[in-house]
Amino acid sequence: MTETSSNSGSGGGATGRIGIGLELDATHLKILEVLRDNGRVSVSALAERVGISRANAYTRFEALRADGVIRRFTAEIDHQRAGLGIVALIFVTVRQQMWPQFRAQLAQMPEVEYCAITTGQHDAMIQVRMADVAEVHAMVTERLANIPAVKATETVFILDEVLRRPYVLPSDRERDRGRGVPRRPAPSASSEPEQGQGLPLGKMRFVGAAEGRAALRDAT
């Protein structure tokens, strides 16, 4: 089921179009905010929290699912209590002609929680959760090192996960602006670093993607 929302009675204007037909308005975003806090909330409670009728809440909820805005529901676990208290980021340099092999090998590693193609010095970033440092060491030196597609690795251990959200929404920033949180001003031409100086804190230098990364991205 696909729903196209109007602005009337929604409490705000449209903020974006997702999927093939669902136009997200302020009410849709509020529903997503509630579900972010409690994915098992009942339709009645959802309607009460958002301030709409139960029928409206059900229709909008089903539209979000049908249009692919809500992909699935899952459980969030405490990794420490589950025995996976060590988190590490492994930055990988890939031999550019061997991206398909790298992706195939990585898919066979159940301990890999997340992998992304990146800009910068390395080609990919892998996040793993394991029971201890020895397991991370074994993965890097025995498993990743034996993959012909892997040219080099760099491992960084995460000491503390300060902030982690299931997802962020455009309404999060709008709410901060309503509280008077100032937006960061755009940098002026005079703020550019002089030659030989490093980039100011918060600036990013992008390095072009190497040949082969596009094929890996398209295969995912």
C-alpha positions as CSV (number, residue, x, y, z in Angstrom):
1,M,0.0,0.0,0.0
2,T,1.3,3.4,-0.9
3,E,0.1,6.7,0.5
4,T,0.7,10.2,-0.7
5,S,0.4,12.6,2.2
6,S,-1.1,16.1,2.1
7,N,-0.1,18.9,4.4
8,S,-3.6,19.5,5.7
9,G,-3.8,18.4,9.3
10,S,-0.3,17.0,9.4
11,G,1.3,19.8,11.5
12,G,4.0,20.6,9.0
13,G,5.1,20.7,5.4
14,A,6.6,17.9,3.4
15,T,10.2,17.1,4.1
16,G,11.1,14.6,1.4
17,R,10.0,11.9,-1.0
18,I,11.1,8.3,-0.2
19,G,10.7,5.2,-2.3
20,I,8.3,5.3,-5.2
21,G,5.4,7.3,-3.9
22,L,5.3,8.1,-0.2
23,E,5.9,11.8,0.6
24,L,7.0,12.1,4.2
25,D,5.4,14.9,6.3
26,A,5.8,15.9,9.9
27,T,3.4,13.2,11.0
28,H,5.3,10.5,9.3
29,L,8.5,11.7,11.0
30,K,6.8,11.8,14.4
31,I,5.7,8.2,13.9
32,L,9.3,7.2,13.1
33,E,10.5,9.0,16.2
34,V,8.1,7.0,18.4
35,L,9.1,3.8,16.7
36,R,12.8,4.6,17.2
37,D,12.2,4.7,21.0
38,N,9.9,1.6,21.1
39,G,9.5,-0.6,18.0
40,R,6.9,-2.7,19.8
41,V,4.5,0.1,20.6
42,S,0.9,-0.7,19.9
43,V,-1.1,1.2,17.2
44,S,-3.3,2.7,19.8
45,A,-0.3,4.0,21.8
46,L,1.4,5.2,18.6
47,A,-1.7,7.2,17.7
48,E,-1.9,8.7,21.1
49,R,1.8,9.7,21.1
50,V,1.6,11.2,17.7
51,G,-1.8,12.9,18.2
52,I,-3.8,11.3,15.4
53,S,-6.6,8.8,15.2
54,R,-5.9,5.0,15.4
55,A,-7.0,4.5,11.9
56,N,-4.7,7.2,10.6
57,A,-1.8,5.8,12.6
58,Y,-2.4,2.4,11.2
59,T,-2.7,3.6,7.6
60,R,0.5,5.7,7.8
61,F,2.4,2.9,9.5
62,E,1.4,0.4,6.8
63,A,2.3,3.0,4.1
64,L,5.8,3.4,5.7
65,R,6.3,-0.3,5.6
66,A,4.9,-0.8,2.1
67,D,7.0,1.9,0.6
68,G,10.2,0.6,2.2
69,V,10.8,3.5,4.6
70,I,10.6,1.0,7.4
71,R,12.6,-2.0,6.3
72,R,12.3,-4.4,9.2
73,F,12.0,-4.7,12.9
74,T,14.7,-6.2,15.0
75,A,16.0,-6.5,18.6
76,E,18.8,-4.4,20.0
77,I,21.0,-6.3,22.3
78,D,23.6,-5.4,24.9
79,H,26.8,-6.7,23.2
80,Q,28.8,-6.6,26.5
81,R,26.3,-9.0,28.2
82,A,26.2,-11.1,25.0
83,G,29.9,-11.7,25.4
84,L,31.1,-9.4,22.6
85,G,32.7,-6.6,24.6
86,I,35.5,-5.7,22.2
87,V,34.8,-3.5,19.2
88,A,37.3,-2.8,16.6
89,L,37.5,-0.9,13.3
90,I,39.7,-2.5,10.7
91,F,40.7,-0.2,7.8
92,V,41.6,-2.3,4.7
93,T,43.5,-1.4,1.6
94,V,42.3,-3.6,-1.2
95,R,44.1,-4.7,-4.4
96,Q,42.1,-2.8,-6.9
97,Q,41.7,-5.7,-9.4
98,M,40.3,-8.0,-6.7
99,W,37.2,-6.2,-5.3
100,P,34.8,-9.1,-6.1
101,Q,37.0,-11.6,-4.3
102,F,37.3,-9.3,-1.3
103,R,33.5,-8.9,-1.1
104,A,33.0,-12.7,-1.4
105,Q,35.5,-13.5,1.3
106,L,34.1,-10.9,3.7
107,A,30.6,-12.3,3.3
108,Q,31.9,-15.5,4.8
109,M,32.9,-13.8,8.1
110,P,30.0,-13.8,10.5
111,E,31.8,-11.7,13.0
112,V,31.9,-8.7,10.6
113,E,29.1,-6.4,11.8
114,Y,29.5,-3.7,9.2
115,C,31.6,-2.9,6.2
116,A,31.7,0.3,4.1
117,I,33.7,1.5,1.1
118,T,35.5,4.7,2.2
119,T,37.4,7.7,0.8
120,G,40.9,8.5,2.1
121,Q,44.0,6.4,2.7
122,H,42.2,3.1,2.9
123,D,39.5,1.5,0.7
124,A,37.1,0.0,3.2
125,M,36.3,0.0,6.9
126,I,35.2,-3.2,8.7
127,Q,33.6,-3.2,12.2
128,V,33.8,-6.3,14.3
129,R,32.7,-7.3,17.8
130,M,34.5,-10.1,19.6
131,A,35.0,-11.5,23.0
132,D,38.6,-10.3,23.5
133,V,41.6,-8.6,21.9
134,A,43.2,-12.0,21.0
135,E,40.2,-12.8,18.7
136,V,40.6,-9.5,16.9
137,H,44.3,-10.1,16.5
138,A,43.7,-13.6,15.1
139,M,41.2,-12.3,12.6
140,V,43.5,-9.6,11.3
141,T,46.7,-11.6,11.2
142,E,45.3,-15.0,10.2
143,R,42.0,-14.5,8.3
144,L,42.3,-11.1,6.7
145,A,46.0,-11.4,6.0
146,N,45.4,-14.6,4.1
147,I,42.9,-13.0,1.7
148,P,44.8,-12.3,-1.5
149,A,42.6,-9.2,-2.2
150,V,43.8,-7.5,1.1
151,K,46.9,-5.5,0.6
152,A,47.2,-3.9,4.1
153,T,45.2,-3.3,7.2
154,E,45.1,-0.9,10.1
155,T,43.2,-1.7,13.3
156,V,41.7,0.8,15.7
157,F,40.0,-0.4,19.0
158,I,36.9,1.5,20.2
159,L,37.4,2.4,23.9
160,D,33.8,3.7,24.5
161,E,30.8,4.0,22.3
162,V,29.7,7.5,23.4
163,L,26.6,7.8,21.2
164,R,24.8,5.4,19.0
165,R,21.3,5.9,17.5
166,P,19.3,3.4,15.5
167,Y,18.8,6.1,12.9
168,V,18.5,9.9,12.6
169,L,15.7,11.9,11.1
170,P,15.4,15.4,9.5
171,S,13.1,16.3,12.3
172,D,15.9,15.9,14.8
173,R,17.7,18.9,13.4
174,E,14.5,20.9,13.1
175,R,13.8,20.3,16.8
176,D,17.2,21.6,17.8
177,R,16.7,24.7,15.8
178,G,13.4,25.2,17.6
179,R,15.4,25.1,20.9
180,G,17.6,27.9,19.7
181,V,20.6,25.7,18.8
182,P,22.7,27.8,16.4
183,R,23.7,26.4,13.0
184,R,27.4,26.4,12.2
185,P,28.1,29.3,9.8
186,A,29.4,28.4,6.4
187,P,33.2,28.8,6.1
188,S,34.4,31.9,4.4
189,A,37.2,32.1,1.8
190,S,39.5,33.6,4.4
191,S,39.1,30.5,6.6
192,E,40.8,28.2,4.1
193,P,44.1,26.8,5.5
194,E,47.4,28.3,4.2
195,Q,49.6,26.1,2.1
196,G,51.5,23.7,4.3
197,Q,49.0,23.8,7.2
198,G,46.6,21.0,8.1
199,L,42.9,21.1,7.6
200,P,40.9,22.8,10.4
201,L,39.0,20.6,12.8
202,G,35.8,19.3,11.2
203,K,36.9,19.7,7.6
204,M,37.3,16.7,5.3
205,R,39.6,16.1,2.4
206,F,38.1,13.7,-0.1
207,V,40.2,11.3,-2.2
208,G,38.8,10.0,-5.4
209,A,37.5,6.4,-5.4
210,A,40.0,4.0,-6.9
211,E,39.0,1.9,-9.9
212,G,37.0,-1.2,-8.8
213,R,35.1,0.4,-5.9
214,A,32.1,1.2,-8.1
215,A,31.8,-2.4,-9.0
216,L,31.8,-3.5,-5.4
217,R,29.2,-0.8,-4.5
218,D,26.9,-1.9,-7.4
219,A,27.2,-5.6,-6.3
220,T,25.9,-4.8,-2.8
